[in-house]
Amino acid sequence: MKTTELTCIVCPMGCTLTVTQNEEGEILSVEGNTCPRGVPYAKNELLHPVRTLTTTVKTANGKLLPVKTDRPIPKESLFAAMEKVNGVIAPEGVKIGDVLLADLFGANLVATADLR
Ligand code: SF4
């Protein structure tokens, strides 16, 4: 058996979770969670970790525009995603929520501010 400690990042409480797995990697138990949301977090974090990518892209006038993926993407894809995002230049008139890059490892890259 294998035991892993994680900090749950679903809410600011930051509970320390203790996850026990068998030799095949199956999760046998999750302990230390103050609420039920800690269990799926721990399972996803160990078996299929994902993250929302938050960064900036260049604009045509040389400024930076904040962007993020509209859903989490696989953690192992973050560097490859950043390489694609680095090539994006936001056009004039972009509004918050506009898609700047579609199908980025299962998510869309969207603006999180208006471009003024
Ligand atoms: S287990 Fe529940 S209370 Fe604890 S950090 Fe996660 S979401 Fe918050």
Residues whose N, C-alpha, C, O or C-beta is under 5 A from the ligand:
A	BS01	SF4	C8 V10 C11 M13 G14 C15 N33 T34 C35 R37 G38
